Amino acid sequence: MSGAPYYDERDTTLDTSFLPSDRGERIVFYSHGTTGWKSYHAAKQAVEAGYQNVLWMRGGYAEWEEDELPIER
């Protein structure tokens, strides 16, 4: 997937045109930390749009990094 889904916090609409056409492909949404709720709302809207393999990292990138989990750069 190239680019990132665009989420407009003013109208809370996820632009799904950036998501894969295969609605069974795994999609992971995350924010910087536990206060980033845009990723939650984006994941919820992806499910509502028919995507079936949607994951939301509740703790976000900050928790992932804090737990010293692998990061690919």
KAZIQUI-V508575 format. One record per residue. RES is the residue in one small letter. SS is DSSP state (h for helix, s for strand, l for the rest). PSI is psi in radians with two decimals (none if undefined). OMEGA is omega in radians with two decimals (999 if undefined). Layout:
res=RES ss=SS psi=PSI omega=OMEGA
res=RES ss=SS psi=PSI omega=OMEGA
This chain:
res=m ss=l psi=2.20 omega=3.10
res=s ss=l psi=2.48 omega=-3.12
res=g ss=l psi=3.05 omega=3.14
res=a ss=l psi=2.58 omega=3.10
res=p ss=l psi=2.41 omega=-3.14
res=y ss=s psi=2.26 omega=-3.12
res=y ss=s psi=2.12 omega=-3.13
res=d ss=s psi=1.89 omega=-3.06
res=e ss=l psi=-0.29 omega=3.12
res=r ss=l psi=-0.68 omega=3.13
res=d ss=l psi=0.08 omega=3.08
res=t ss=l psi=0.72 omega=3.12
res=t ss=s psi=2.27 omega=3.08
res=l ss=s psi=2.20 omega=3.06
res=d ss=s psi=1.74 omega=-3.06
res=t ss=h psi=-0.02 omega=3.13
res=s ss=h psi=-0.32 omega=3.11
res=f ss=h psi=-0.20 omega=-3.11
res=l ss=l psi=2.74 omega=-3.14
res=p ss=l psi=2.61 omega=3.12
res=s ss=l psi=-0.48 omega=3.09
res=d ss=l psi=1.86 omega=-3.07
res=r ss=l psi=-0.02 omega=3.07
res=g ss=l psi=-0.10 omega=-3.14
res=e ss=l psi=2.51 omega=-3.12
res=r ss=l psi=2.32 omega=3.09
res=i ss=s psi=2.27 omega=3.13
res=v ss=s psi=2.22 omega=3.08
res=f ss=s psi=2.40 omega=3.09
res=y ss=s psi=2.74 omega=3.06
res=s ss=l psi=-2.99 omega=3.14
res=h ss=l psi=-0.51 omega=-3.11
res=g ss=l psi=-2.88 omega=-3.05
res=t ss=l psi=-0.22 omega=3.13
res=t ss=l psi=-0.02 omega=-3.12
res=g ss=l psi=1.63 omega=-3.08
res=w ss=l psi=-0.15 omega=3.12
res=k ss=h psi=-0.66 omega=-3.13
res=s ss=h psi=-0.65 omega=3.10
res=y ss=h psi=-0.86 omega=-3.12
res=h ss=h psi=-0.65 omega=3.11
res=a ss=h psi=-0.75 omega=3.12
res=a ss=h psi=-0.74 omega=3.13
res=k ss=h psi=-0.75 omega=-3.14
res=q ss=h psi=-0.56 omega=3.08
res=a ss=h psi=-0.75 omega=3.09
res=v ss=h psi=-0.78 omega=3.12
res=e ss=h psi=-0.45 omega=3.12
res=a ss=l psi=0.01 omega=3.05
res=g ss=l psi=0.07 omega=3.09
res=y ss=l psi=2.37 omega=-2.95
res=q ss=l psi=-0.20 omega=-3.07
res=n ss=l psi=1.08 omega=-3.05
res=v ss=s psi=2.28 omega=3.09
res=l ss=s psi=2.53 omega=3.08
res=w ss=s psi=2.14 omega=3.11
res=m ss=s psi=1.71 omega=-3.05
res=r ss=l psi=-0.76 omega=-3.12
res=g ss=l psi=-0.16 omega=3.09
res=g ss=h psi=-2.98 omega=-3.10
res=y ss=h psi=-0.65 omega=-3.11
res=a ss=h psi=-0.77 omega=3.13
res=e ss=h psi=-0.70 omega=3.12
res=w ss=h psi=-0.83 omega=-3.13
res=e ss=h psi=-0.71 omega=3.13
res=e ss=h psi=-0.65 omega=3.13
res=d ss=l psi=0.07 omega=3.11
res=e ss=l psi=0.67 omega=3.09
res=l ss=l psi=2.77 omega=-3.04
res=p ss=l psi=2.43 omega=3.10
res=i ss=l psi=2.16 omega=3.13
res=e ss=l psi=2.23 omega=-3.12
res=r ss=l psi=none omega=999
